[in-house]
Amino acid sequence: MAKLQPPNDDDAPASAGHWQAALRSQRGPALISLRLSSRELMVAKLFADGHSADEIGLSLGLSPETVRAYLVHVRLKYKNAGRDASTKLRLRALLIADRLLSE
């Protein structure tokens, strides 16, 4: 299995800091109210750290299609909570704001 390495924070666009700061000031719903499964959370964190669906699938023993399905579910749950996670950068910012992912 390939070992996943988190991306370098220097690669993130400057706008990521603005989203993160805005999200910190407005804490979103807790993990319980989003009802993310442990697998959804694991996939979302790896994806937000810059890994592809192929890399995540290989590491977790899932097909890339299954990884993408988990990401659709995560984004839908955030959308239903009134929070936009439509891009990788916004998903990362939400996970950081919810203290589910460290910066």
C-alpha positions in Angstrom: 0.0 0.0 0.0 1.3 3.4 -0.9 2.0 5.7 2.1 0.1 9.0 1.8 2.0 12.2 2.5 0.1 15.4 3.4 0.6 18.3 1.1 2.9 21.2 1.9 0.8 24.1 3.3 2.8 26.5 1.2 0.9 25.1 -1.8 -2.4 26.4 -0.6 -3.7 29.6 -2.2 -3.8 32.7 -0.1 -7.6 32.7 -0.1 -7.5 29.5 2.1 -6.5 31.7 5.1 -9.5 34.0 4.5 -12.0 31.1 4.4 -10.4 29.5 7.5 -10.5 32.8 9.5 -14.2 33.4 8.5 -15.2 29.8 9.4 -13.4 30.0 12.8 -15.5 33.0 13.7 -18.7 31.1 12.8 -18.3 27.6 14.2 -20.5 25.2 12.3 -22.4 22.2 13.5 -20.5 19.6 15.4 -19.6 16.2 13.9 -22.7 14.6 15.6 -25.1 17.0 13.9 -23.4 16.3 10.5 -23.5 12.6 11.3 -20.3 11.8 9.3 -19.4 8.2 9.5 -15.9 7.3 10.5 -15.1 6.3 6.9 -16.6 9.5 5.4 -14.5 11.5 7.8 -11.3 9.5 7.0 -11.9 9.9 3.2 -12.7 13.6 3.6 -9.6 14.3 5.6 -7.3 12.5 3.2 -8.9 14.3 0.3 -8.7 17.7 2.0 -5.0 17.0 2.6 -4.5 16.8 -1.1 -4.7 13.1 -2.0 -6.5 11.8 -5.0 -9.4 9.4 -5.1 -7.0 6.8 -6.6 -4.5 7.2 -3.8 -7.1 7.1 -1.1 -8.7 4.1 -2.6 -5.4 2.2 -2.9 -4.5 3.1 0.7 -7.9 2.1 2.2 -8.7 -0.8 -0.1 -11.6 1.0 -1.8 -12.3 1.7 -5.4 -11.9 5.3 -6.6 -15.7 5.3 -7.3 -16.4 4.4 -3.7 -14.1 7.2 -2.5 -15.9 9.6 -4.7 -19.3 8.4 -3.4 -18.1 9.1 0.2 -17.0 12.6 -0.9 -20.5 13.2 -2.4 -22.1 12.2 0.9 -19.8 14.4 2.9 -20.5 17.4 0.7 -24.2 16.7 0.7 -24.2 16.6 4.5 -22.4 19.9 4.7 -24.8 21.4 2.2 -27.8 20.2 4.2 -26.2 21.9 7.2 -26.1 25.1 5.2 -22.4 25.1 4.6 -20.7 25.1 1.3 -18.1 22.3 0.7 -18.2 22.3 -3.0 -14.5 22.6 -3.5 -11.5 20.8 -2.0 -10.3 24.1 -0.4 -13.7 24.8 1.2 -14.0 21.3 2.5 -10.6 21.6 4.0 -11.5 24.9 5.6 -14.7 23.4 7.1 -12.9 20.4 8.5 -10.3 22.7 10.1 -13.1 25.0 11.5 -14.9 22.0 12.9 -11.6 20.9 14.5 -11.7 17.6 12.5 -8.5 18.4 10.7 -5.4 20.3 11.9 -4.0 23.1 9.9 
